[in-house]
């Protein structure tokens, strides 16, 4: 579907229900962890190709359990693989939802920014003749001062 102007709202009740649903998801996943950057760097990564490798390794282990040392926990390997496959499916769905929320936020934010720029233009014009709007025009214009000073510094090579 092509992007169209978004006209929607979320009631406080809807927002509360959405947050409750997210909390329910978190409660259903009590084993989730948070890794540090260093921990993430050190761990093996399992992408699409690796998932097939792990699946084939699991099949090999299940077909030939006698080649594995007694210390190898095949049941744990099965659980790890099954959870990884399930979480991969869940992550795909969550990423799709996250992408839709992100795209919608970008679009509606752009709409709000466009309307704000229109209002700013009217306020700047009206401030020339209407008492009391000069300060408001300056306040709205503060948003662009940092942008102007950055572009001036970039142009001068500072």
Secondary structure, 3 states (H helix, E strand, C coil): CCCCCCCCCCCHHHHHHHHHHHHHHHHHCCCCCCCCHHHHHHCCCCCHHHHHHHHHHHHHHHHCHHHCCCCCCHHHHHHHHHHHHHHHHHHHHHHHHHHHHHHHHHHHHHHHHHHHHHHHHHHHHHHCCCCCCHHHHHHHHHHHHHHHHHHHHHHHCC
